[in-house]
Amino acid sequence: MKSQRQERILELVTKYEIETQEDMMSRLQSEGFKVTQATVSRDLKELKLTKTLTARGTYRYSINPARQHVGAGKFNSAMVDSIIQVEHSLNNVVIKTYPGLAQAVASGVDALNMHSILGCVAGDDTIIIVTRDIESSEELSRTLTELMKTF
């Protein structure tokens, strides 16, 4: 439950401008998570979220740039270099790799342990990832594309 809650916190801070712990607590409670302010505070600290200045001059929680690729620990440069193309459609992400490398890349995707990923199937040079919703597939596609630029 904690990992699902923390994964959702990361999704919420990328999707919305959450300015306070109370805002986060309200959003989580509206999604069925039973949390207190103390729990939210601990989660935010464990996730190492930072507050950044918005265009309006207020502060919001955001993912620390150093943490953004923490989940990519097993997703190393060799795996990223194996990817030719990433596309998404509805709640699916399709990754094209060089022949024979899809299984290794899929293993790296599985190691990300993202709550938004329902499953991952790999062939010889193609991976199909099924996500919980359209927004998750868009976010995963964006994340993988950014990883490709980083390595």
MDAnalysis code that builds the backbone (N, CA, C; Angstrom):
import MDAnalysis as mda
import numpy as np

u = mda.Universe.empty(453, n_residues=151, atom_resindex=np.repeat(np.arange(151), 3), trajectory=True)
u.add_TopologyAttr("name", ["N", "CA", "C"] * 151)
u.add_TopologyAttr("resid", np.arange(1, 152))
u.add_TopologyAttr("resname", ["MET", "LYS", "SER", "GLN", "ARG", "GLN", "GLU", "ARG", "ILE", "LEU", "GLU", "LEU", "VAL", "THR", "LYS", "TYR", "GLU", "ILE", "GLU", "THR", "GLN", "GLU", "ASP", "MET", "MET", "SER", "ARG", "LEU", "GLN", "SER", "GLU", "GLY", "PHE", "LYS", "VAL", "THR", "GLN", "ALA", "THR", "VAL", "SER", "ARG", "ASP", "LEU", "LYS", "GLU", "LEU", "LYS", "LEU", "THR", "LYS", "THR", "LEU", "THR", "ALA", "ARG", "GLY", "THR", "TYR", "ARG", "TYR", "SER", "ILE", "ASN", "PRO", "ALA", "ARG", "GLN", "HIS", "VAL", "GLY", "ALA", "GLY", "LYS", "PHE", "ASN", "SER", "ALA", "MET", "VAL", "ASP", "SER", "ILE", "ILE", "GLN", "VAL", "GLU", "HIS", "SER", "LEU", "ASN", "ASN", "VAL", "VAL", "ILE", "LYS", "THR", "TYR", "PRO", "GLY", "LEU", "ALA", "GLN", "ALA", "VAL", "ALA", "SER", "GLY", "VAL", "ASP", "ALA", "LEU", "ASN", "MET", "HIS", "SER", "ILE", "LEU", "GLY", "CYS", "VAL", "ALA", "GLY", "ASP", "ASP", "THR", "ILE", "ILE", "ILE", "VAL", "THR", "ARG", "ASP", "ILE", "GLU", "SER", "SER", "GLU", "GLU", "LEU", "SER", "ARG", "THR", "LEU", "THR", "GLU", "LEU", "MET", "LYS", "THR", "PHE"])
u.atoms.positions = np.array([
    [0.820, -1.194, 0.000],
    [0.000, 0.000, 0.000],
    [0.868, 1.264, 0.000],
    [1.954, 1.225, 0.775],
    [2.833, 2.382, 0.845],
    [3.443, 2.680, -0.523],
    [3.911, 1.639, -1.213],
    [4.532, 1.875, -2.518],
    [3.511, 2.399, -3.528],
    [2.273, 1.893, -3.462],
    [1.230, 2.397, -4.359],
    [0.915, 3.854, -4.045],
    [0.865, 4.170, -2.756],
    [0.574, 5.545, -2.347],
    [1.700, 6.476, -2.808],
    [2.938, 6.052, -2.617],
    [4.060, 6.902, -3.003],
    [4.153, 7.046, -4.523],
    [3.831, 5.989, -5.242],
    [3.803, 6.080, -6.706],
    [2.736, 7.087, -7.134],
    [1.602, 7.044, -6.460],
    [0.522, 7.985, -6.786],
    [0.927, 9.410, -6.439],
    [1.646, 9.597, -5.353],
    [2.137, 10.941, -4.986],
    [3.018, 11.483, -6.109],
    [3.912, 10.656, -6.616],
    [4.785, 11.089, -7.714],
    [3.974, 11.457, -8.950],
    [2.933, 10.679, -9.229],
    [2.069, 10.988, -10.376],
    [1.329, 12.308, -10.156],
    [0.843, 12.515, -8.922],
    [0.079, 13.730, -8.626],
    [0.929, 14.992, -8.743],
    [2.177, 14.938, -8.262],
    [2.994, 16.154, -8.320],
    [3.433, 16.473, -9.745],
    [3.438, 15.477, -10.625],
    [3.764, 15.785, -12.017],
    [2.544, 16.302, -12.772],
    [1.358, 15.935, -12.289],
    [0.123, 16.296, -12.983],
    [-0.498, 17.605, -12.473],
    [-0.366, 17.866, -11.172],
    [-1.020, 19.029, -10.559],
    [-0.013, 19.881, -9.789],
    [-0.381, 21.137, -9.587],
    [0.421, 22.016, -8.739],
    [-0.051, 21.836, -7.305],
    [0.631, 21.009, -6.559],
    [0.274, 20.741, -5.170],
    [1.188, 21.574, -4.298],
    [0.577, 22.516, -3.565],
    [1.352, 23.496, -2.826],
    [1.589, 23.123, -1.371],
    [0.684, 22.344, -0.768],
    [0.815, 22.034, 0.660],
    [0.593, 20.545, 0.921],
    [0.997, 20.126, 2.109],
    [0.747, 18.746, 2.523],
    [-0.753, 18.490, 2.616],
    [-1.493, 19.496, 3.017],
    [-2.948, 19.352, 3.113],
    [-3.570, 19.125, 1.739],
    [-3.058, 19.832, 0.724],
    [-3.532, 19.612, -0.646],
    [-3.283, 18.163, -1.067],
    [-2.087, 17.669, -0.756],
    [-1.741, 16.293, -1.108],
    [-2.629, 15.314, -0.350],
    [-2.828, 15.560, 0.925],
    [-3.662, 14.683, 1.744],
    [-5.084, 14.628, 1.185],
    [-5.635, 15.765, 0.801],
    [-6.989, 15.814, 0.238],
    [-7.086, 15.022, -1.059],
    [-6.106, 15.197, -1.939],
    [-6.119, 14.466, -3.214],
    [-6.038, 12.957, -2.981],
    [-5.146, 12.544, -2.084],
    [-4.991, 11.121, -1.793],
    [-6.263, 10.547, -1.173],
    [-6.853, 11.289, -0.240],
    [-8.083, 10.816, 0.398],
    [-9.218, 10.711, -0.610],
    [-9.286, 11.643, -1.544],
    [-10.351, 11.592, -2.554],
    [-10.184, 10.388, -3.487],
    [-8.963, 9.833, -3.534],
    [-8.708, 8.659, -4.365],
    [-8.757, 7.365, -3.554],
    [-9.195, 7.479, -2.293],
    [-9.385, 6.270, -1.490],
    [-8.243, 5.900, -0.567],
    [-7.177, 6.679, -0.549],
    [-6.074, 6.401, 0.361],
    [-6.415, 6.968, 1.740],
    [-6.261, 6.158, 2.778],
    [-6.508, 6.617, 4.145],
    [-5.190, 7.116, 4.712],
    [-5.006, 8.432, 4.674],
    [-3.738, 9.018, 5.098],
    [-3.980, 10.143, 6.098],
    [-2.969, 10.358, 6.912],
    [-2.960, 11.504, 7.819],
    [-1.901, 12.483, 7.325],
    [-1.882, 13.639, 7.915],
    [-0.878, 14.633, 7.545],
    [0.517, 14.103, 7.863],
    [0.668, 13.372, 8.954],
    [1.972, 12.814, 9.330],
    [2.458, 11.803, 8.286],
    [1.539, 10.978, 7.779],
    [1.888, 9.997, 6.750],
    [2.336, 10.702, 5.483],
    [1.592, 11.717, 5.078],
    [1.940, 12.479, 3.873],
    [3.303, 13.132, 4.062],
    [3.536, 13.691, 5.223],
    [4.817, 14.339, 5.515],
    [5.967, 13.349, 5.372],
    [5.808, 12.146, 5.948],
    [6.853, 11.118, 5.840],
    [7.067, 10.702, 4.386],
    [5.967, 10.522, 3.654],
    [6.088, 10.126, 2.243],
    [6.844, 11.176, 1.436],
    [6.489, 12.436, 1.629],
    [7.143, 13.514, 0.886],
    [8.637, 13.556, 1.204],
    [8.970, 13.311, 2.470],
    [10.383, 13.304, 2.885],
    [11.109, 12.110, 2.281],
    [10.498, 10.913, 2.343],
    [11.113, 9.706, 1.783],
    [11.306, 9.825, 0.273],
    [10.367, 10.464, -0.394],
    [10.453, 10.630, -1.848],
    [11.400, 11.759, -2.246],
    [11.864, 12.499, -1.231],
    [12.792, 13.618, -1.446],
    [12.226, 14.655, -2.422],
    [10.933, 14.942, -2.269],
    [10.309, 15.962, -3.115],
    [10.776, 17.329, -2.648],
    [10.905, 18.235, -3.581],
    [11.329, 19.587, -3.256],
    [10.217, 20.559, -3.615],
    [10.336, 21.760, -3.100],
    [9.381, 22.803, -3.474],
    [10.064, 23.725, -4.469],
    [9.361, 23.976, -5.573],
    [9.895, 24.858, -6.604],
    [8.922, 26.012, -6.834],
    [9.469, 27.097, -7.303],
    [8.685, 28.301, -7.554],
    [7.874, 28.145, -8.834],
    [6.584, 28.519, -8.768],
    [5.728, 28.461, -9.951],
    [5.744, 29.809, -10.666],
    [5.155, 29.867, -11.825],
    [5.071, 31.116, -12.590],
    [4.241, 32.162, -11.850],
    [3.334, 31.695, -10.980],
    [2.478, 32.605, -10.212],
    [3.170, 33.147, -8.964],
    [4.379, 32.666, -8.688],
    [5.098, 33.130, -7.508],
    [4.812, 32.312, -6.251],
    [4.097, 31.200, -6.395],
    [3.848, 30.308, -5.264],
    [4.805, 29.126, -5.362],
    [4.801, 28.296, -4.336],
    [5.660, 27.111, -4.351],
    [4.817, 25.854, -4.472],
    [5.345, 24.861, -5.177],
    [4.659, 23.592, -5.355],
    [5.659, 22.465, -5.152],
    [5.128, 21.279, -4.816],
    [5.990, 20.109, -4.693],
    [6.374, 19.634, -6.086],
    [7.608, 19.212, -6.233],
    [8.054, 18.660, -7.506],
    [9.128, 17.608, -7.242],
    [9.345, 16.802, -8.244],
    [10.343, 15.740, -8.128],
    [11.719, 16.362, -8.260],
    [12.559, 16.060, -7.300],
    [13.927, 16.540, -7.313],
    [14.597, 16.016, -8.579],
    [15.226, 16.892, -9.378],
    [15.844, 16.433, -10.633],
    [16.808, 15.262, -10.428],
    [17.480, 15.208, -9.301],
    [18.402, 14.099, -9.039],
    [17.639, 12.792, -8.830],
    [16.374, 12.883, -8.387],
    [15.582, 11.688, -8.114],
    [14.817, 11.205, -9.343],
    [14.642, 12.043, -10.328],
    [13.799, 11.688, -11.460],
    [14.228, 10.412, -12.151],
    [15.493, 10.096, -12.093],
    [15.954, 8.888, -12.770],
    [16.373, 7.800, -11.794],
    [15.968, 7.924, -10.515],
    [16.298, 6.898, -9.538],
    [15.717, 5.560, -9.955],
    [14.482, 5.551, -10.423],
    [13.853, 4.315, -10.850],
    [14.542, 3.710, -12.054],
    [15.394, 4.478, -12.676],
    [16.086, 4.008, -13.859],
    [17.367, 3.267, -13.520],
    [17.585, 2.934, -12.241],
    [18.815, 2.283, -11.816],
    [19.162, 1.064, -12.642],
    [18.192, 0.203, -12.920],
    [18.447, -0.986, -13.720],
    [18.218, -0.706, -15.197],
    [17.801, 0.484, -15.479],
    [17.563, 0.880, -16.857],
    [18.793, 1.655, -17.290],
    [19.871, 0.946, -17.618],
    [21.147, 1.581, -17.880],
    [21.295, 2.020, -19.334],
    [22.437, 2.595, -19.633],
    [22.645, 3.144, -20.976],
    [22.619, 2.061, -22.053],
    [23.070, 0.855, -21.740],
    [23.038, -0.218, -22.740],
    [21.604, -0.550, -23.119],
    [20.715, -0.572, -22.131],
    [19.309, -0.853, -22.428],
    [18.689, 0.276, -23.228],
    [18.970, 1.494, -22.807],
    [18.405, 2.648, -23.509],
    [18.916, 2.691, -24.941],
    [20.191, 2.356, -25.142],
    [20.756, 2.343, -26.490],
    [20.127, 1.253, -27.356],
    [19.484, 0.272, -26.727],
    [18.832, -0.814, -27.459],
    [17.485, -0.391, -28.037],
    [16.953, 0.733, -27.553],
    [15.624, 1.195, -27.975],
    [15.737, 2.017, -29.255],
    [14.895, 1.666, -30.208],
    [14.842, 2.400, -31.472],
    [13.723, 3.435, -31.441],
    [12.567, 3.040, -30.882],
    [11.389, 3.909, -30.947],
    [10.458, 3.614, -29.774],
    [9.799, 4.664, -29.282],
    [8.783, 4.535, -28.227],
    [7.541, 5.277, -28.696],
    [6.408, 4.601, -28.676],
    [5.136, 5.234, -29.034],
    [4.054, 4.766, -28.085],
    [3.002, 5.563, -27.965],
    [1.883, 5.156, -27.124],
    [0.576, 5.346, -27.867],
    [-0.396, 4.512, -27.498],
    [-1.739, 4.592, -28.050],
    [-2.692, 4.111, -26.973],
    [-3.664, 4.940, -26.650],
    [-4.589, 4.635, -25.558],
    [-3.782, 4.265, -24.316],
    [-4.037, 3.099, -23.711],
    [-3.299, 2.755, -22.498],
    [-2.166, 1.762, -22.774],
    [-1.595, 1.833, -23.972],
    [-0.489, 0.955, -24.346],
    [0.729, 1.770, -24.759],
    [1.895, 1.224, -24.441],
    [3.152, 1.791, -24.920],
    [3.849, 0.682, -25.696],
    [4.332, 1.024, -26.886],
    [5.049, 0.059, -27.718],
    [6.489, 0.547, -27.854],
    [7.417, -0.349, -27.534],
    [8.838, -0.046, -27.655],
    [9.424, -0.955, -28.729],
    [10.084, -0.353, -29.698],
    [10.799, -1.117, -30.735],
    [12.278, -1.106, -30.349],
    [12.903, -2.303, -30.385],
    [14.318, -2.432, -30.061],
    [15.054, -3.072, -31.236],
    [16.349, -3.154, -31.104],
    [17.123, -3.911, -32.080],
    [16.796, -5.391, -31.877],
    [16.904, -6.201, -32.916],
    [16.552, -7.622, -32.813],
    [17.268, -8.325, -31.652],
    [16.482, -9.116, -30.913],
    [17.019, -9.909, -29.820],
    [17.159, -9.188, -28.491],
    [16.810, -7.908, -28.437],
    [17.048, -7.125, -27.216],
    [15.780, -6.756, -26.449],
    [14.629, -7.091, -26.979],
    [13.376, -6.683, -26.336],
    [13.237, -7.273, -24.934],
    [13.622, -8.533, -24.745],
    [13.458, -9.168, -23.435],
    [14.286, -8.451, -22.367],
    [15.500, -8.053, -22.703],
    [16.355, -7.347, -21.738],
    [15.771, -5.982, -21.380],
    [15.295, -5.276, -22.382],
    [14.701, -3.956, -22.127],
    [13.418, -4.110, -21.301],
    [12.610, -5.117, -21.614],
    [11.377, -5.366, -20.863],
    [11.692, -5.669, -19.397],
    [12.774, -6.384, -19.162],
    [13.203, -6.666, -17.793],
    [13.530, -5.359, -17.068],
    [14.173, -4.445, -17.768],
    [14.465, -3.122, -17.195],
    [13.205, -2.337, -16.898],
    [12.229, -2.418, -17.793],
    [10.942, -1.745, -17.577],
    [10.252, -2.343, -16.346],
    [10.262, -3.672, -16.234],
    [9.666, -4.327, -15.063],
    [10.354, -3.879, -13.773],
    [11.664, -3.665, -13.833],
    [12.426, -3.265, -12.650],
    [12.077, -1.851, -12.187],
    [11.423, -1.082, -13.049],
    [10.999, 0.261, -12.636],
    [9.929, 0.190, -11.546],
    [9.227, -0.950, -11.456],
    [8.193, -1.165, -10.435],
    [7.191, -0.016, -10.358],
    [6.701, 0.409, -11.491],
    [5.741, 1.506, -11.530],
    [4.322, 0.962, -11.347],
    [3.602, 1.552, -10.426],
    [2.227, 1.143, -10.150],
    [1.340, 1.300, -11.388],
    [1.699, 2.228, -12.248],
    [0.878, 2.502, -13.426],
    [1.034, 1.448, -14.521],
    [2.029, 0.566, -14.400],
    [2.229, -0.485, -15.396],
    [1.512, -1.752, -14.947],
    [0.554, -2.205, -15.762],
    [-0.174, -3.435, -15.454],
    [0.587, -4.668, -15.909],
    [1.276, -4.575, -17.036],
    [2.023, -5.714, -17.542],
    [2.866, -5.341, -18.732],
    [3.805, -6.220, -19.035],
    [4.779, -5.962, -20.080],
    [5.042, -7.283, -20.797],
    [4.931, -7.303, -22.130],
    [5.163, -8.512, -22.912],
    [6.211, -8.181, -23.975],
    [7.226, -9.056, -24.060],
    [8.310, -8.811, -25.014],
    [8.428, -9.941, -26.017],
    [8.676, -9.554, -27.231],
    [8.997, -10.514, -28.282],
    [10.473, -10.415, -28.574],
    [10.839, -10.504, -29.843],
    [12.235, -10.416, -30.246],
    [12.707, -8.965, -30.309],
    [11.887, -8.099, -30.910],
    [12.286, -6.697, -31.071],
    [11.167, -5.712, -30.741],
    [10.121, -6.197, -30.096],
    [8.989, -5.330, -29.757],
    [8.492, -5.643, -28.358],
    [8.151, -4.584, -27.630],
    [7.600, -4.716, -26.280],
    [6.275, -3.986, -26.251],
    [5.274, -4.620, -25.671],
    [3.989, -3.959, -25.464],
    [3.792, -3.843, -23.960],
    [3.557, -2.622, -23.511],
    [3.323, -2.349, -22.099],
    [1.885, -1.872, -21.960],
    [1.135, -2.491, -21.075],
    [-0.241, -2.074, -20.806],
    [-0.226, -1.278, -19.507],
    [-0.762, -0.061, -19.569],
    [-0.805, 0.801, -18.386],
    [-2.239, 0.923, -17.883],
    [-2.389, 1.487, -16.703],
    [-3.706, 1.619, -16.074],
    [-4.643, 2.545, -16.840],
    [-4.084, 3.579, -17.470],
    [-4.932, 4.540, -18.168],
    [-4.131, 5.264, -19.248],
    [-4.815, 6.081, -20.004],
    [-4.183, 6.812, -21.106],
    [-3.100, 7.745, -20.597],
    [-3.366, 8.440, -19.495],
    [-2.389, 9.378, -18.946],
    [-1.103, 8.658, -18.557],
    [-1.238, 7.456, -18.005],
    [-0.062, 6.680, -17.607],
    [0.774, 6.283, -18.817],
    [0.114, 5.928, -19.914],
    [0.876, 5.545, -21.109],
    [1.602, 6.757, -21.684],
    [0.960, 7.914, -21.654],
    [1.602, 9.134, -22.138],
    [2.809, 9.472, -21.274],
    [2.631, 9.360, -19.947],
    [3.722, 9.677, -19.020],
    [4.883, 8.695, -19.175],
    [4.581, 7.406, -19.268],
    [5.631, 6.400, -19.436],
    [6.377, 6.617, -20.748],
    [5.652, 6.891, -21.808],
    [6.273, 7.153, -23.105],
    [7.210, 8.355, -23.012],
    [6.745, 9.409, -22.346],
    [7.561, 10.608, -22.162],
    [8.810, 10.288, -21.339],
    [8.630, 9.525, -20.254],
    [9.747, 9.165, -19.379],
    [10.799, 8.371, -20.135],
    [10.362, 7.374, -20.897],
    [11.309, 6.557, -21.657],
    [12.018, 7.384, -22.734],
    [11.288, 8.268, -23.377],
    [11.890, 9.129, -24.389],
    [12.942, 10.034, -23.752],
    [12.632, 10.567, -22.565],
    [13.605, 11.406, -21.843],
    [14.827, 10.597, -21.442],
    [14.624, 9.361, -20.988],
    [15.759, 8.501, -20.647],
    [16.657, 8.296, -21.865],
    [16.044, 8.141, -23.024],
    [16.814, 7.932, -24.254],
    [17.684, 9.146, -24.542],
    [17.215, 10.338, -24.204],
    [17.987, 11.556, -24.433],
    [19.085, 11.727, -23.378],
    [18.841, 11.186, -22.158],
    [19.759, 11.370, -21.041],
    [21.017, 10.535, -21.188],
    [20.862, 9.301, -21.624],
    [22.013, 8.391, -21.693],
    [22.808, 8.584, -22.975],
])
